[in-house]
Amino acid sequence: MVIKTRVESRELMVYRILNSRKVLPFKDALHLANLEKGYEGERLFDERLRKIKNDWLVLNDLQLESNNNNLQIDSLLISEKMILMFEIKSYEGDCYIEEDNWYYTSGTEIQNPVLQLERSEFLLRRLLRDLSYNIPIKTYLIFINPDFHLYNAPRNLPIIYPTQLNRFFDNLDNMQTIINEHHQKLAHILISLHKKDFPLNKIPKYTYEELRKGVICAACSSFNLESKKSFVVCENCGNLEKIESAVLRNVDEFRLLFPEKKITTTEIFEWSKGIKTTETIQKILLKEFVQIGSTKSSYYVKKK
């Protein structure tokens, strides 16, 4: 049972928006491609896990704090007798290990994912201990991409290779498990501790002035939209969307990129590049936001 679904990370969403509104430097464009590949790999893992008949509790994309350290978990599975923690990698190509260091065959060194997994396991154990839960943890490093191969790997590493995935999921499917209130309580505690505003460390620099203004098509990311009564139509792909939905989506982008800025009708009108009028923008904002003040300096905050 999936009780915390997977969504795009804030980092990925920011990169996508910036990629639509400015030309990303090569390094940032490459990082975006890796983020997209990683998210697709996580979705493939989720798809395989959904086919398992056992009624386990699955929590995806947990962002926690343990021992004053940030802890990110790709997937956590709470079973009857243990917790399974998964680190999912979408590495592609050939890699090798040399003295605990990881490299692509080109010679480029990469972060050792086993050390990353060990750190996450330690922090999760510490967090569970602080929550007075004594549950065994088993960790797995999942390589989901079939075009990946690792040379010189010791046999005792907690790694599941692409060629082992079918057997691994079959074994999970055959494990018996019974979930009770104790497990349910732990799952909900972890969800309550999830930090939505996890620090973003790898966001490229940008300014409001340099970003292209306007509403982006939800289907193809084009700016070529035409406003028709209560809808906007993309002249690039033909996608049809209600103006209210398009504006609120644009507001979400604005809030994500500029959390320090206040939401005002003038700001959103400019950010949306004149779609409709400020009066229409105000009516749309009032559906999901609360107006603070009644003068020209009034602004809006999200309804709770």
ChimeraX commands (.cxc) that place a marker at each C-alpha (Angstrom):
marker #1 position 0.00,0.00,0.00 radius 0.5
marker #1 position 1.54,3.29,-1.10 radius 0.5
marker #1 position 0.80,5.86,1.62 radius 0.5
marker #1 position 3.22,8.52,0.40 radius 0.5
marker #1 position 3.33,8.87,-3.35 radius 0.5
marker #1 position 6.30,10.02,-5.39 radius 0.5
marker #1 position 6.28,13.47,-6.94 radius 0.5
marker #1 position 8.89,15.47,-8.79 radius 0.5
marker #1 position 11.44,16.97,-6.44 radius 0.5
marker #1 position 11.53,20.73,-5.95 radius 0.5
marker #1 position 14.99,20.69,-7.49 radius 0.5
marker #1 position 13.71,19.02,-10.65 radius 0.5
marker #1 position 10.73,21.37,-10.87 radius 0.5
marker #1 position 12.94,24.45,-10.52 radius 0.5
marker #1 position 15.32,23.20,-13.20 radius 0.5
marker #1 position 12.41,22.49,-15.56 radius 0.5
marker #1 position 11.00,25.99,-15.11 radius 0.5
marker #1 position 14.37,27.63,-15.58 radius 0.5
marker #1 position 15.02,25.54,-18.67 radius 0.5
marker #1 position 11.76,26.85,-20.15 radius 0.5
marker #1 position 12.42,30.48,-19.27 radius 0.5
marker #1 position 16.14,30.87,-19.98 radius 0.5
marker #1 position 19.04,29.11,-21.71 radius 0.5
marker #1 position 20.73,26.89,-19.16 radius 0.5
marker #1 position 24.52,26.59,-19.22 radius 0.5
marker #1 position 25.73,23.19,-20.43 radius 0.5
marker #1 position 26.59,22.00,-16.91 radius 0.5
marker #1 position 23.10,22.85,-15.62 radius 0.5
marker #1 position 21.41,21.34,-18.69 radius 0.5
marker #1 position 23.37,18.13,-18.08 radius 0.5
marker #1 position 22.32,18.12,-14.43 radius 0.5
marker #1 position 18.68,18.55,-15.49 radius 0.5
marker #1 position 19.01,15.57,-17.84 radius 0.5
marker #1 position 20.40,13.49,-14.96 radius 0.5
marker #1 position 17.54,14.59,-12.69 radius 0.5
marker #1 position 15.00,13.58,-15.34 radius 0.5
marker #1 position 16.72,10.23,-15.80 radius 0.5
marker #1 position 16.79,9.66,-12.05 radius 0.5
marker #1 position 13.10,10.47,-11.65 radius 0.5
marker #1 position 12.19,8.15,-14.52 radius 0.5
marker #1 position 14.22,5.38,-12.86 radius 0.5
marker #1 position 12.36,5.90,-9.58 radius 0.5
marker #1 position 9.04,5.68,-11.41 radius 0.5
marker #1 position 10.12,2.40,-13.02 radius 0.5
marker #1 position 10.96,1.06,-9.57 radius 0.5
marker #1 position 7.54,2.19,-8.28 radius 0.5
marker #1 position 5.84,0.41,-11.16 radius 0.5
marker #1 position 7.59,-2.86,-10.32 radius 0.5
marker #1 position 6.84,-2.48,-6.62 radius 0.5
marker #1 position 3.13,-1.88,-7.29 radius 0.5
marker #1 position 2.84,-5.35,-8.81 radius 0.5
marker #1 position 3.74,-6.98,-5.50 radius 0.5
marker #1 position 0.65,-8.39,-3.80 radius 0.5
marker #1 position 1.84,-7.98,-0.21 radius 0.5
marker #1 position 0.11,-5.24,1.73 radius 0.5
marker #1 position 3.24,-3.41,2.84 radius 0.5
marker #1 position 3.43,0.28,3.62 radius 0.5
marker #1 position 5.43,2.19,1.02 radius 0.5
marker #1 position 6.72,5.72,1.59 radius 0.5
marker #1 position 8.43,7.51,-1.29 radius 0.5
marker #1 position 10.62,10.61,-1.35 radius 0.5
marker #1 position 11.02,11.06,2.38 radius 0.5
marker #1 position 12.98,14.14,3.43 radius 0.5
marker #1 position 13.77,13.90,7.11 radius 0.5
marker #1 position 16.15,15.23,9.72 radius 0.5
marker #1 position 18.17,12.95,11.96 radius 0.5
marker #1 position 20.91,13.90,14.39 radius 0.5
marker #1 position 20.91,17.44,12.91 radius 0.5
marker #1 position 21.58,16.01,9.43 radius 0.5
marker #1 position 19.35,15.94,6.37 radius 0.5
marker #1 position 18.20,12.47,5.36 radius 0.5
marker #1 position 16.73,11.73,1.93 radius 0.5
marker #1 position 15.17,8.33,1.24 radius 0.5
marker #1 position 14.07,7.30,-2.25 radius 0.5
marker #1 position 11.73,4.54,-1.04 radius 0.5
marker #1 position 10.96,3.00,2.33 radius 0.5
marker #1 position 9.01,-0.21,2.76 radius 0.5
marker #1 position 7.62,-1.08,6.17 radius 0.5
marker #1 position 7.05,-4.82,6.46 radius 0.5
marker #1 position 6.08,-7.13,9.29 radius 0.5
marker #1 position 9.53,-7.79,10.71 radius 0.5
marker #1 position 11.78,-5.15,9.16 radius 0.5
marker #1 position 12.10,-1.94,7.24 radius 0.5
marker #1 position 13.50,-2.05,3.73 radius 0.5
marker #1 position 15.25,1.11,2.53 radius 0.5
marker #1 position 15.99,1.60,-1.17 radius 0.5
marker #1 position 18.43,3.93,-2.88 radius 0.5
marker #1 position 17.58,3.95,-6.60 radius 0.5
marker #1 position 20.18,4.79,-9.22 radius 0.5
marker #1 position 19.69,5.26,-12.95 radius 0.5
marker #1 position 23.38,5.06,-13.85 radius 0.5
marker #1 position 24.03,4.23,-17.49 radius 0.5
marker #1 position 27.12,2.69,-19.05 radius 0.5
marker #1 position 30.11,0.87,-17.55 radius 0.5
marker #1 position 31.58,1.69,-14.15 radius 0.5
marker #1 position 34.27,0.10,-12.02 radius 0.5
marker #1 position 35.42,0.13,-8.41 radius 0.5
marker #1 position 39.01,0.69,-7.41 radius 0.5
marker #1 position 39.94,0.89,-3.73 radius 0.5
marker #1 position 36.39,1.85,-2.71 radius 0.5
marker #1 position 36.32,4.65,-5.31 radius 0.5
marker #1 position 33.82,4.54,-8.17 radius 0.5
marker #1 position 34.62,5.56,-11.74 radius 0.5
marker #1 position 33.13,5.49,-15.19 radius 0.5
marker #1 position 35.37,3.62,-17.61 radius 0.5
marker #1 position 36.22,7.02,-19.06 radius 0.5
marker #1 position 38.07,7.70,-15.81 radius 0.5
marker #1 position 35.53,10.17,-14.40 radius 0.5
marker #1 position 35.13,9.64,-10.66 radius 0.5
marker #1 position 31.61,9.50,-9.21 radius 0.5
marker #1 position 30.29,9.60,-5.68 radius 0.5
marker #1 position 30.34,6.21,-4.01 radius 0.5
marker #1 position 26.63,5.31,-3.70 radius 0.5
marker #1 position 27.36,2.57,-1.16 radius 0.5
marker #1 position 28.78,5.14,1.24 radius 0.5
marker #1 position 25.70,7.27,0.61 radius 0.5
marker #1 position 23.48,4.30,1.45 radius 0.5
marker #1 position 25.44,3.53,4.63 radius 0.5
marker #1 position 25.10,7.14,5.78 radius 0.5
marker #1 position 21.33,7.05,5.17 radius 0.5
marker #1 position 21.02,3.76,7.05 radius 0.5
marker #1 position 22.91,5.17,10.04 radius 0.5
marker #1 position 20.74,8.29,10.16 radius 0.5
marker #1 position 17.53,6.26,9.81 radius 0.5
marker #1 position 18.56,3.96,12.65 radius 0.5
marker #1 position 19.30,6.99,14.79 radius 0.5
marker #1 position 15.93,8.53,13.98 radius 0.5
marker #1 position 14.02,5.33,14.74 radius 0.5
marker #1 position 15.88,4.98,18.03 radius 0.5
marker #1 position 14.92,8.55,18.95 radius 0.5
marker #1 position 11.30,7.66,18.13 radius 0.5
marker #1 position 11.57,4.57,20.41 radius 0.5
marker #1 position 11.22,2.11,17.53 radius 0.5
marker #1 position 13.50,-0.91,17.49 radius 0.5
marker #1 position 12.94,-2.36,14.02 radius 0.5
marker #1 position 15.65,-4.06,11.92 radius 0.5
marker #1 position 16.61,-2.22,8.73 radius 0.5
marker #1 position 17.77,-3.80,5.50 radius 0.5
marker #1 position 19.12,-1.56,2.77 radius 0.5
marker #1 position 19.42,-2.04,-0.98 radius 0.5
marker #1 position 21.15,-0.09,-3.72 radius 0.5
marker #1 position 18.98,-0.60,-6.80 radius 0.5
marker #1 position 20.45,-0.10,-10.27 radius 0.5
marker #1 position 17.34,0.19,-12.42 radius 0.5
marker #1 position 18.85,0.97,-15.83 radius 0.5
marker #1 position 19.41,-2.21,-17.94 radius 0.5
marker #1 position 22.30,-0.47,-19.73 radius 0.5
marker #1 position 24.45,-0.37,-16.58 radius 0.5
marker #1 position 27.34,-2.65,-15.63 radius 0.5
marker #1 position 29.74,-2.52,-12.68 radius 0.5
marker #1 position 33.21,-4.10,-12.71 radius 0.5
marker #1 position 35.33,-5.16,-9.71 radius 0.5
marker #1 position 32.41,-5.09,-7.28 radius 0.5
marker #1 position 32.80,-7.16,-4.07 radius 0.5
marker #1 position 30.10,-9.79,-3.67 radius 0.5
marker #1 position 29.01,-8.58,-0.25 radius 0.5
marker #1 position 27.75,-5.16,-1.34 radius 0.5
marker #1 position 23.97,-4.57,-0.87 radius 0.5
marker #1 position 23.49,-4.09,-4.61 radius 0.5
marker #1 position 20.69,-5.30,-6.86 radius 0.5
marker #1 position 21.80,-5.21,-10.50 radius 0.5
marker #1 position 19.42,-4.82,-13.47 radius 0.5
marker #1 position 19.72,-8.53,-14.31 radius 0.5
marker #1 position 18.70,-9.42,-10.74 radius 0.5
marker #1 position 15.59,-7.25,-10.53 radius 0.5
marker #1 position 13.09,-9.94,-11.60 radius 0.5
marker #1 position 14.33,-12.39,-8.97 radius 0.5
marker #1 position 14.51,-9.67,-6.35 radius 0.5
marker #1 position 10.90,-8.59,-6.83 radius 0.5
marker #1 position 9.77,-12.23,-6.97 radius 0.5
marker #1 position 11.40,-12.77,-3.58 radius 0.5
marker #1 position 9.65,-9.70,-2.18 radius 0.5
marker #1 position 6.37,-10.99,-3.54 radius 0.5
marker #1 position 6.85,-14.33,-1.79 radius 0.5
marker #1 position 7.61,-12.82,1.62 radius 0.5
marker #1 position 4.72,-13.02,4.07 radius 0.5
marker #1 position 3.84,-9.90,6.00 radius 0.5
marker #1 position 1.13,-8.65,8.31 radius 0.5
marker #1 position 0.74,-4.94,8.90 radius 0.5
marker #1 position -0.76,-3.76,12.17 radius 0.5
marker #1 position -1.47,-0.46,13.95 radius 0.5
marker #1 position 2.13,-0.32,15.19 radius 0.5
marker #1 position 3.39,-0.15,11.60 radius 0.5
marker #1 position 0.68,2.30,10.59 radius 0.5
marker #1 position 1.61,4.61,13.46 radius 0.5
marker #1 position 5.29,4.61,12.47 radius 0.5
marker #1 position 4.44,5.38,8.85 radius 0.5
marker #1 position 2.32,8.35,9.79 radius 0.5
marker #1 position 4.96,9.65,12.21 radius 0.5
marker #1 position 7.55,9.58,9.41 radius 0.5
marker #1 position 5.16,11.38,7.07 radius 0.5
marker #1 position 4.54,14.03,9.72 radius 0.5
marker #1 position 8.31,14.54,9.97 radius 0.5
marker #1 position 8.72,14.93,6.22 radius 0.5
marker #1 position 10.22,18.33,5.38 radius 0.5
marker #1 position 8.56,19.85,2.33 radius 0.5
marker #1 position 10.98,22.77,2.23 radius 0.5
marker #1 position 14.13,20.69,2.09 radius 0.5
marker #1 position 17.20,22.86,1.36 radius 0.5
marker #1 position 18.08,23.12,-2.34 radius 0.5
marker #1 position 21.83,23.10,-2.83 radius 0.5
marker #1 position 22.28,22.77,-6.57 radius 0.5
marker #1 position 20.05,25.45,-8.03 radius 0.5
marker #1 position 21.73,27.66,-10.66 radius 0.5
marker #1 position 21.73,31.41,-10.14 radius 0.5
marker #1 position 18.94,33.37,-11.80 radius 0.5
marker #1 position 17.21,36.72,-11.58 radius 0.5
marker #1 position 13.63,37.77,-12.18 radius 0.5
marker #1 position 14.66,40.13,-14.98 radius 0.5
marker #1 position 16.43,37.48,-17.07 radius 0.5
marker #1 position 13.56,34.98,-17.08 radius 0.5
marker #1 position 11.02,34.95,-19.89 radius 0.5
marker #1 position 7.57,35.98,-18.72 radius 0.5
marker #1 position 4.32,34.35,-19.76 radius 0.5
marker #1 position 2.24,31.22,-19.20 radius 0.5
marker #1 position 3.83,27.98,-20.36 radius 0.5
marker #1 position 1.77,25.26,-22.02 radius 0.5
marker #1 position 1.23,22.42,-19.55 radius 0.5
marker #1 position 1.63,19.84,-22.31 radius 0.5
marker #1 position 4.60,21.01,-24.42 radius 0.5
marker #1 position 6.12,23.94,-22.46 radius 0.5
marker #1 position 5.50,26.37,-25.33 radius 0.5
marker #1 position 4.79,30.06,-24.70 radius 0.5
marker #1 position 2.66,30.23,-27.82 radius 0.5
marker #1 position -0.70,30.42,-26.06 radius 0.5
marker #1 position -3.83,32.24,-27.18 radius 0.5
marker #1 position -6.48,33.38,-24.72 radius 0.5
marker #1 position -10.06,32.53,-25.73 radius 0.5
marker #1 position -12.80,33.43,-23.25 radius 0.5
marker #1 position -12.25,31.15,-20.26 radius 0.5
marker #1 position -9.57,28.98,-21.90 radius 0.5
marker #1 position -6.04,29.25,-23.25 radius 0.5
marker #1 position -5.14,27.26,-26.35 radius 0.5
marker #1 position -1.61,26.24,-27.25 radius 0.5
marker #1 position -1.03,27.02,-30.90 radius 0.5
marker #1 position 1.95,24.69,-30.86 radius 0.5
marker #1 position 0.30,21.43,-29.72 radius 0.5
marker #1 position -3.41,22.33,-29.44 radius 0.5
marker #1 position -3.62,21.72,-25.70 radius 0.5
marker #1 position -6.68,23.35,-24.11 radius 0.5
marker #1 position -6.61,24.56,-20.49 radius 0.5
marker #1 position -8.87,26.71,-18.35 radius 0.5
marker #1 position -7.42,30.16,-17.73 radius 0.5
marker #1 position -7.93,29.72,-14.00 radius 0.5
marker #1 position -5.83,26.55,-14.01 radius 0.5
marker #1 position -3.13,28.14,-16.19 radius 0.5
marker #1 position -2.84,31.21,-13.97 radius 0.5
marker #1 position -2.71,29.22,-10.73 radius 0.5
marker #1 position -0.06,26.97,-12.25 radius 0.5
marker #1 position 1.92,30.07,-13.15 radius 0.5
marker #1 position 1.52,31.34,-9.59 radius 0.5
marker #1 position 2.96,28.06,-8.29 radius 0.5
marker #1 position 5.99,28.54,-10.54 radius 0.5
marker #1 position 6.43,32.09,-9.29 radius 0.5
marker #1 position 6.23,30.99,-5.65 radius 0.5
marker #1 position 8.73,28.19,-6.26 radius 0.5
marker #1 position 11.27,30.44,-7.96 radius 0.5
marker #1 position 10.79,33.51,-5.76 radius 0.5
marker #1 position 9.65,32.43,-2.30 radius 0.5
marker #1 position 10.81,35.76,-0.88 radius 0.5
marker #1 position 8.47,37.80,-3.12 radius 0.5
marker #1 position 4.90,38.65,-2.15 radius 0.5
marker #1 position 2.06,37.48,-4.36 radius 0.5
marker #1 position 0.26,40.52,-5.75 radius 0.5
marker #1 position -2.07,40.96,-8.70 radius 0.5
marker #1 position 0.49,43.22,-10.39 radius 0.5
marker #1 position 3.31,40.70,-9.93 radius 0.5
marker #1 position 1.27,37.80,-11.30 radius 0.5
marker #1 position -0.12,39.91,-14.14 radius 0.5
marker #1 position 3.43,40.79,-15.18 radius 0.5
marker #1 position 4.70,37.23,-14.62 radius 0.5
marker #1 position 1.85,35.94,-16.80 radius 0.5
marker #1 position 2.71,38.56,-19.42 radius 0.5
marker #1 position -0.64,40.29,-19.51 radius 0.5
marker #1 position -2.93,37.27,-19.75 radius 0.5
marker #1 position -6.42,38.68,-19.16 radius 0.5
marker #1 position -6.62,41.63,-16.73 radius 0.5
marker #1 position -5.53,42.39,-13.18 radius 0.5
marker #1 position -9.20,42.10,-12.18 radius 0.5
marker #1 position -9.35,38.57,-13.59 radius 0.5
marker #1 position -6.07,37.70,-11.88 radius 0.5
marker #1 position -7.48,38.95,-8.57 radius 0.5
marker #1 position -10.66,36.85,-8.90 radius 0.5
marker #1 position -8.57,33.75,-9.63 radius 0.5
marker #1 position -6.20,34.38,-6.72 radius 0.5
marker #1 position -9.07,34.77,-4.26 radius 0.5
marker #1 position -10.16,31.19,-4.96 radius 0.5
marker #1 position -7.02,29.70,-3.41 radius 0.5
marker #1 position -5.43,32.63,-1.59 radius 0.5
marker #1 position -6.36,35.02,1.20 radius 0.5
marker #1 position -5.99,38.73,0.53 radius 0.5
marker #1 position -3.97,40.62,3.13 radius 0.5
marker #1 position -4.79,44.32,3.16 radius 0.5
marker #1 position -7.19,46.31,0.98 radius 0.5
marker #1 position -4.95,48.94,-0.56 radius 0.5
marker #1 position -2.58,48.92,-3.53 radius 0.5
marker #1 position -0.01,47.25,-1.26 radius 0.5
marker #1 position -2.25,44.26,-0.56 radius 0.5
marker #1 position -0.91,40.78,-1.22 radius 0.5
marker #1 position -2.05,37.15,-1.06 radius 0.5
marker #1 position -1.13,34.13,1.02 radius 0.5
marker #1 position -2.09,30.53,0.32 radius 0.5
marker #1 position -5.16,29.24,2.13 radius 0.5
marker #1 position -4.37,26.54,4.70 radius 0.5
marker link #1:1,2 radius 0.2
marker link #1:2,3 radius 0.2
marker link #1:3,4 radius 0.2
marker link #1:4,5 radius 0.2
marker link #1:5,6 radius 0.2
marker link #1:6,7 radius 0.2
marker link #1:7,8 radius 0.2
marker link #1:8,9 radius 0.2
marker link #1:9,10 radius 0.2
marker link #1:10,11 radius 0.2
marker link #1:11,12 radius 0.2
marker link #1:12,13 radius 0.2
marker link #1:13,14 radius 0.2
marker link #1:14,15 radius 0.2
marker link #1:15,16 radius 0.2
marker link #1:16,17 radius 0.2
marker link #1:17,18 radius 0.2
marker link #1:18,19 radius 0.2
marker link #1:19,20 radius 0.2
marker link #1:20,21 radius 0.2
marker link #1:21,22 radius 0.2
marker link #1:22,23 radius 0.2
marker link #1:23,24 radius 0.2
marker link #1:24,25 radius 0.2
marker link #1:25,26 radius 0.2
marker link #1:26,27 radius 0.2
marker link #1:27,28 radius 0.2
marker link #1:28,29 radius 0.2
marker link #1:29,30 radius 0.2
marker link #1:30,31 radius 0.2
marker link #1:31,32 radius 0.2
marker link #1:32,33 radius 0.2
marker link #1:33,34 radius 0.2
marker link #1:34,35 radius 0.2
marker link #1:35,36 radius 0.2
marker link #1:36,37 radius 0.2
marker link #1:37,38 radius 0.2
marker link #1:38,39 radius 0.2
marker link #1:39,40 radius 0.2
marker link #1:40,41 radius 0.2
marker link #1:41,42 radius 0.2
marker link #1:42,43 radius 0.2
marker link #1:43,44 radius 0.2
marker link #1:44,45 radius 0.2
marker link #1:45,46 radius 0.2
marker link #1:46,47 radius 0.2
marker link #1:47,48 radius 0.2
marker link #1:48,49 radius 0.2
marker link #1:49,50 radius 0.2
marker link #1:50,51 radius 0.2
marker link #1:51,52 radius 0.2
marker link #1:52,53 radius 0.2
marker link #1:53,54 radius 0.2
marker link #1:54,55 radius 0.2
marker link #1:55,56 radius 0.2
marker link #1:56,57 radius 0.2
marker link #1:57,58 radius 0.2
marker link #1:58,59 radius 0.2
marker link #1:59,60 radius 0.2
marker link #1:60,61 radius 0.2
marker link #1:61,62 radius 0.2
marker link #1:62,63 radius 0.2
marker link #1:63,64 radius 0.2
marker link #1:64,65 radius 0.2
marker link #1:65,66 radius 0.2
marker link #1:66,67 radius 0.2
marker link #1:67,68 radius 0.2
marker link #1:68,69 radius 0.2
marker link #1:69,70 radius 0.2
marker link #1:70,71 radius 0.2
marker link #1:71,72 radius 0.2
marker link #1:72,73 radius 0.2
marker link #1:73,74 radius 0.2
marker link #1:74,75 radius 0.2
marker link #1:75,76 radius 0.2
marker link #1:76,77 radius 0.2
marker link #1:77,78 radius 0.2
marker link #1:78,79 radius 0.2
marker link #1:79,80 radius 0.2
marker link #1:80,81 radius 0.2
marker link #1:81,82 radius 0.2
marker link #1:82,83 radius 0.2
marker link #1:83,84 radius 0.2
marker link #1:84,85 radius 0.2
marker link #1:85,86 radius 0.2
marker link #1:86,87 radius 0.2
marker link #1:87,88 radius 0.2
marker link #1:88,89 radius 0.2
marker link #1:89,90 radius 0.2
marker link #1:90,91 radius 0.2
marker link #1:91,92 radius 0.2
marker link #1:92,93 radius 0.2
marker link #1:93,94 radius 0.2
marker link #1:94,95 radius 0.2
marker link #1:95,96 radius 0.2
marker link #1:96,97 radius 0.2
marker link #1:97,98 radius 0.2
marker link #1:98,99 radius 0.2
marker link #1:99,100 radius 0.2
marker link #1:100,101 radius 0.2
marker link #1:101,102 radius 0.2
marker link #1:102,103 radius 0.2
marker link #1:103,104 radius 0.2
marker link #1:104,105 radius 0.2
marker link #1:105,106 radius 0.2
marker link #1:106,107 radius 0.2
marker link #1:107,108 radius 0.2
marker link #1:108,109 radius 0.2
marker link #1:109,110 radius 0.2
marker link #1:110,111 radius 0.2
marker link #1:111,112 radius 0.2
marker link #1:112,113 radius 0.2
marker link #1:113,114 radius 0.2
marker link #1:114,115 radius 0.2
marker link #1:115,116 radius 0.2
marker link #1:116,117 radius 0.2
marker link #1:117,118 radius 0.2
marker link #1:118,119 radius 0.2
marker link #1:119,120 radius 0.2
marker link #1:120,121 radius 0.2
marker link #1:121,122 radius 0.2
marker link #1:122,123 radius 0.2
marker link #1:123,124 radius 0.2
marker link #1:124,125 radius 0.2
marker link #1:125,126 radius 0.2
marker link #1:126,127 radius 0.2
marker link #1:127,128 radius 0.2
marker link #1:128,129 radius 0.2
marker link #1:129,130 radius 0.2
marker link #1:130,131 radius 0.2
marker link #1:131,132 radius 0.2
marker link #1:132,133 radius 0.2
marker link #1:133,134 radius 0.2
marker link #1:134,135 radius 0.2
marker link #1:135,136 radius 0.2
marker link #1:136,137 radius 0.2
marker link #1:137,138 radius 0.2
marker link #1:138,139 radius 0.2
marker link #1:139,140 radius 0.2
marker link #1:140,141 radius 0.2
marker link #1:141,142 radius 0.2
marker link #1:142,143 radius 0.2
marker link #1:143,144 radius 0.2
marker link #1:144,145 radius 0.2
marker link #1:145,146 radius 0.2
marker link #1:146,147 radius 0.2
marker link #1:147,148 radius 0.2
marker link #1:148,149 radius 0.2
marker link #1:149,150 radius 0.2
marker link #1:150,151 radius 0.2
marker link #1:151,152 radius 0.2
marker link #1:152,153 radius 0.2
marker link #1:153,154 radius 0.2
marker link #1:154,155 radius 0.2
marker link #1:155,156 radius 0.2
marker link #1:156,157 radius 0.2
marker link #1:157,158 radius 0.2
marker link #1:158,159 radius 0.2
marker link #1:159,160 radius 0.2
marker link #1:160,161 radius 0.2
marker link #1:161,162 radius 0.2
marker link #1:162,163 radius 0.2
marker link #1:163,164 radius 0.2
marker link #1:164,165 radius 0.2
marker link #1:165,166 radius 0.2
marker link #1:166,167 radius 0.2
marker link #1:167,168 radius 0.2
marker link #1:168,169 radius 0.2
marker link #1:169,170 radius 0.2
marker link #1:170,171 radius 0.2
marker link #1:171,172 radius 0.2
marker link #1:172,173 radius 0.2
marker link #1:173,174 radius 0.2
marker link #1:174,175 radius 0.2
marker link #1:175,176 radius 0.2
marker link #1:176,177 radius 0.2
marker link #1:177,178 radius 0.2
marker link #1:178,179 radius 0.2
marker link #1:179,180 radius 0.2
marker link #1:180,181 radius 0.2
marker link #1:181,182 radius 0.2
marker link #1:182,183 radius 0.2
marker link #1:183,184 radius 0.2
marker link #1:184,185 radius 0.2
marker link #1:185,186 radius 0.2
marker link #1:186,187 radius 0.2
marker link #1:187,188 radius 0.2
marker link #1:188,189 radius 0.2
marker link #1:189,190 radius 0.2
marker link #1:190,191 radius 0.2
marker link #1:191,192 radius 0.2
marker link #1:192,193 radius 0.2
marker link #1:193,194 radius 0.2
marker link #1:194,195 radius 0.2
marker link #1:195,196 radius 0.2
marker link #1:196,197 radius 0.2
marker link #1:197,198 radius 0.2
marker link #1:198,199 radius 0.2
marker link #1:199,200 radius 0.2
marker link #1:200,201 radius 0.2
marker link #1:201,202 radius 0.2
marker link #1:202,203 radius 0.2
marker link #1:203,204 radius 0.2
marker link #1:204,205 radius 0.2
marker link #1:205,206 radius 0.2
marker link #1:206,207 radius 0.2
marker link #1:207,208 radius 0.2
marker link #1:208,209 radius 0.2
marker link #1:209,210 radius 0.2
marker link #1:210,211 radius 0.2
marker link #1:211,212 radius 0.2
marker link #1:212,213 radius 0.2
marker link #1:213,214 radius 0.2
marker link #1:214,215 radius 0.2
marker link #1:215,216 radius 0.2
marker link #1:216,217 radius 0.2
marker link #1:217,218 radius 0.2
marker link #1:218,219 radius 0.2
marker link #1:219,220 radius 0.2
marker link #1:220,221 radius 0.2
marker link #1:221,222 radius 0.2
marker link #1:222,223 radius 0.2
marker link #1:223,224 radius 0.2
marker link #1:224,225 radius 0.2
marker link #1:225,226 radius 0.2
marker link #1:226,227 radius 0.2
marker link #1:227,228 radius 0.2
marker link #1:228,229 radius 0.2
marker link #1:229,230 radius 0.2
marker link #1:230,231 radius 0.2
marker link #1:231,232 radius 0.2
marker link #1:232,233 radius 0.2
marker link #1:233,234 radius 0.2
marker link #1:234,235 radius 0.2
marker link #1:235,236 radius 0.2
marker link #1:236,237 radius 0.2
marker link #1:237,238 radius 0.2
marker link #1:238,239 radius 0.2
marker link #1:239,240 radius 0.2
marker link #1:240,241 radius 0.2
marker link #1:241,242 radius 0.2
marker link #1:242,243 radius 0.2
marker link #1:243,244 radius 0.2
marker link #1:244,245 radius 0.2
marker link #1:245,246 radius 0.2
marker link #1:246,247 radius 0.2
marker link #1:247,248 radius 0.2
marker link #1:248,249 radius 0.2
marker link #1:249,250 radius 0.2
marker link #1:250,251 radius 0.2
marker link #1:251,252 radius 0.2
marker link #1:252,253 radius 0.2
marker link #1:253,254 radius 0.2
marker link #1:254,255 radius 0.2
marker link #1:255,256 radius 0.2
marker link #1:256,257 radius 0.2
marker link #1:257,258 radius 0.2
marker link #1:258,259 radius 0.2
marker link #1:259,260 radius 0.2
marker link #1:260,261 radius 0.2
marker link #1:261,262 radius 0.2
marker link #1:262,263 radius 0.2
marker link #1:263,264 radius 0.2
marker link #1:264,265 radius 0.2
marker link #1:265,266 radius 0.2
marker link #1:266,267 radius 0.2
marker link #1:267,268 radius 0.2
marker link #1:268,269 radius 0.2
marker link #1:269,270 radius 0.2
marker link #1:270,271 radius 0.2
marker link #1:271,272 radius 0.2
marker link #1:272,273 radius 0.2
marker link #1:273,274 radius 0.2
marker link #1:274,275 radius 0.2
marker link #1:275,276 radius 0.2
marker link #1:276,277 radius 0.2
marker link #1:277,278 radius 0.2
marker link #1:278,279 radius 0.2
marker link #1:279,280 radius 0.2
marker link #1:280,281 radius 0.2
marker link #1:281,282 radius 0.2
marker link #1:282,283 radius 0.2
marker link #1:283,284 radius 0.2
marker link #1:284,285 radius 0.2
marker link #1:285,286 radius 0.2
marker link #1:286,287 radius 0.2
marker link #1:287,288 radius 0.2
marker link #1:288,289 radius 0.2
marker link #1:289,290 radius 0.2
marker link #1:290,291 radius 0.2
marker link #1:291,292 radius 0.2
marker link #1:292,293 radius 0.2
marker link #1:293,294 radius 0.2
marker link #1:294,295 radius 0.2
marker link #1:295,296 radius 0.2
marker link #1:296,297 radius 0.2
marker link #1:297,298 radius 0.2
marker link #1:298,299 radius 0.2
marker link #1:299,300 radius 0.2
marker link #1:300,301 radius 0.2
marker link #1:301,302 radius 0.2
marker link #1:302,303 radius 0.2
marker link #1:303,304 radius 0.2
view
